[in-house]
């Protein structure tokens, strides 16, 4: 089944130096842009992360320090990458919990104000886990009846993710071929930030999702313990999380002024 699109959707996959959203960097990014008329555009870039790639990570994706030593940095590639995904919905495998948060960090470091306010994000892994409980390679075999050659390579994983989503729509009649619907279906808990430190409660109000203030309203915590804001801003939290926290604080201050 082909996707019903009202805007382009960019399926993408990252290979990185590790799994820490705040600290680790991209070493490869592959984007498959699918347009509403069915046309496709694909780009893959190797990236110099400007930091060491640990041996145990190299063993997974096969991208060594030597391989990326002479490749462009993310700062150099950021305008091209952002131009490709700007205004598009995003799709990926485990993308809501990892790829989108890490891509957002890299773009913010490059002084690009990335946001997902008007974009849907479809996480094919979440759909798969809700339906079948498997890995990407197993998903590809299960839905597409093919073996995934080159697993853990960004381009192979990106194309496999796109094929799996189309096959999921063919297989499950209760899945709607609509990116906004799929975005909501592939969400886990609703978060204000990408990394999952600030969540929404049932009333749609921001609450902390970690630490000593877990479950407490962000605005109330910032009012009762002003130093908590400064601690987060100076600690090793993702830039996007800090951005959202600042937005909440300014919103509260503007409300008081009014």
C-alpha positions in Angstrom: 0.0 0.0 0.0 1.4 3.4 -0.9 1.3 6.1 1.7 -1.4 8.8 1.6 0.5 12.0 2.1 -0.6 15.6 2.5 3.1 16.7 2.7 6.4 15.0 2.1 7.6 12.5 4.8 11.4 12.0 5.4 12.3 8.5 6.6 15.7 8.7 8.2 18.3 6.7 10.2 21.3 7.7 12.2 24.5 5.9 13.0 26.2 7.5 15.9 29.1 7.5 18.4 26.8 6.1 21.1 23.4 6.4 22.6 23.7 9.4 24.9 21.5 12.1 23.2 23.2 15.0 24.9 26.8 13.8 24.3 27.0 11.6 21.3 27.3 12.6 17.7 26.1 11.5 14.3 28.6 9.6 12.0 26.2 8.8 9.2 22.7 10.0 8.3 20.5 8.7 5.5 17.3 10.4 4.5 14.6 9.0 2.1 12.2 11.8 1.2 8.8 10.6 -0.2 6.6 13.1 -1.8 2.7 13.1 -2.0 2.9 12.3 -5.8 5.1 9.2 -5.0 8.4 10.7 -6.1 11.4 9.9 -3.9 14.7 11.7 -3.1 17.5 10.0 -1.2 20.7 11.3 0.4 23.3 9.7 2.6 26.1 11.5 4.3 29.1 10.3 6.3 29.9 12.8 9.1 33.0 13.6 11.0 31.7 13.6 14.6 34.8 15.5 15.9 35.1 12.9 18.7 36.3 9.3 19.1 34.0 6.5 18.0 34.4 3.7 20.6 35.5 0.3 19.4 32.3 -1.4 20.6 30.2 1.0 18.5 32.4 0.5 15.4 31.8 -3.2 15.8 28.0 -2.6 15.4 27.9 -0.2 12.4 31.3 -0.6 10.9 32.1 3.1 10.6 35.6 3.7 11.9 37.4 6.9 13.0 39.6 6.6 9.9 36.6 6.3 7.6 35.1 9.7 8.7 38.3 11.6 9.4 38.1 13.5 6.1 34.3 13.8 6.0 32.4 17.1 6.6 31.3 17.9 10.2 27.6 18.1 11.0 27.9 21.9 11.3 28.9 21.9 7.6 26.1 19.6 6.5 23.4 21.0 8.8 21.9 23.5 6.3 21.6 20.8 3.6 20.0 18.3 6.0 17.6 20.9 7.4 16.6 22.1 3.9 15.7 18.5 3.0 13.5 17.8 6.1 12.1 21.3 6.6 8.3 21.2 6.7 8.2 17.4 6.3 6.8 14.8 8.5 9.4 12.4 9.9 9.5 8.6 9.9 12.0 6.2 11.5 12.6 3.1 13.5 12.9 4.0 17.2 13.0 7.5 15.9 10.8 9.1 18.6 13.1 8.0 21.4 16.5 8.3 19.8 16.9 9.5 16.2 14.7 12.6 16.4 16.1 13.7 19.8 19.7 13.3 18.7 19.1 15.0 15.3 17.5 17.9 17.2 20.5 18.2 19.4 22.9 18.3 16.4 20.7 20.9 14.6 20.5 23.1 17.7 24.3 22.9 18.1 24.5 24.1 14.5 22.3 27.1 15.5 19.3 25.8 13.5 16.1 26.2 15.5 14.6 22.8 14.9 11.1 22.2 16.1 8.3 19.6 15.5 5.3 21.7 16.3 3.7 21.3 12.9 5.2 18.0 11.9 4.1 14.4 12.6 6.6 11.8 13.6 5.8 8.2 12.7 7.8 5.6 14.7 7.6 2.3 12.8 9.2 0.4 15.7 6.3 1.4 18.0 3.7 0.2 15.5 5.7 -3.0 15.1 6.1 -3.6 18.8 2.4 -3.0 19.4 1.6 -5.5 16.7 4.3 -8.1 16.8 7.2 -7.4 19.3 10.3 -7.8 17.0 13.5 -6.1 15.8 13.9 -4.2 12.5 15.6 -7.2 10.7 12.7 -9.5 11.9 10.2 -6.8 11.0 11.6 -6.6 7.5 11.5 -10.4 7.2 8.0 -10.6 8.7 6.3 -7.9 6.7 8.3 -7.9 3.5 9.5 -11.5 3.4 13.1 -10.4 2.7 16.4 -10.6 4.5 17.8 -7.2 5.5 21.2 -7.0 3.9 23.5 -4.4 5.4 21.6 -4.1 8.7 23.0 -1.3 11.0 23.9 0.7 7.9 21.9 3.9 7.8 20.8 3.6 4.1 19.8 -0.1 4.4 17.9 0.6 7.7 16.2 3.7 6.2 14.9 2.0 3.1 13.8 -1.1 5.2 11.8 1.2 7.5 10.0 2.8 4.6 9.2 -0.7 3.1 8.0 -2.0 6.5 5.6 0.9 7.1 4.0 0.3 3.7 3.6 -3.4 4.4 2.2 -2.7 7.9 -0.5 -0.6 6.2 -1.3 -3.5 3.9 -1.4 -6.0 6.7 -3.4 -4.2 9.4 -6.8 -2.9 8.3 -7.2 -0.9 11.5 -4.1 1.2 10.7 -5.1 4.4 9.0 -3.0 5.6 6.0 -2.6 9.1 7.5 0.6 10.5 8.9 -1.1 12.4 11.7 -3.0 9.3 12.8 0.1 7.1 12.6 2.1 9.7 14.5 -0.4 9.5 17.4 -0.5 5.7 17.2 3.2 5.4 17.3 3.6 7.6 20.3 4.2 6.1 23.7 3.7 8.7 26.4 3.3 12.3 25.2 6.4 14.4 25.9 7.0 18.1 25.6 10.7 17.5 24.8 12.2 14.8 22.5 14.3 13.0 25.2 11.4 12.4 27.6 12.4 14.5 30.6 9.2 16.7 30.5 5.9 14.9 29.9 2.3 16.0 29.6 -0.3 14.8 32.2 -3.9 13.9 31.4 -4.8 17.6 31.4 -2.1 18.5 28.9 0.1 20.3 31.5 3.9 19.8 31.6 5.2 17.6 34.4 8.7 16.4 35.1 9.3 12.8 34.1 12.5 12.1 36.1 14.2 12.8 39.4 13.0 14.1 42.7 10.2 16.1 41.1 8.9 13.3 38.9 5.2 13.7 38.3 5.1 17.3 39.6 4.0 20.3 37.5 7.0 22.1 35.9 5.6 25.5 36.5 5.0 24.8 40.2 8.5 23.4 40.7 10.1 26.4 39.0 8.1 28.7 41.2 8.8 26.9 44.4 12.4 26.0 43.7 13.9 28.5 41.2 17.3 27.0 41.5 16.1 23.8 39.8 15.9 25.7 36.5 19.5 26.8 36.8 20.7 23.3 37.7 19.1 21.8 34.6 20.5 24.5 32.3 24.0 24.0 33.6 23.8 20.2 33.8 24.2 17.6 31.0 20.7 17.7 29.7 19.8 17.8 25.9 19.6 21.3 24.4 16.1 20.8 23.3 15.0 19.9 26.8 16.6 23.1 28.1 14.8 25.0 25.3 11.4 23.7 26.3 12.1 24.4 30.0 13.0 28.0 29.1 9.8 28.3 27.1 7.7 27.2 30.1 9.5 29.6 32.4 9.0 32.5 30.0 5.4 31.6 29.5 4.8 31.7 33.3 6.6 35.0 33.6 4.6 36.5 30.8 1.4 35.3 32.4 2.4 37.0 35.7 3.2 40.3 33.9 -0.2 40.3 32.3 
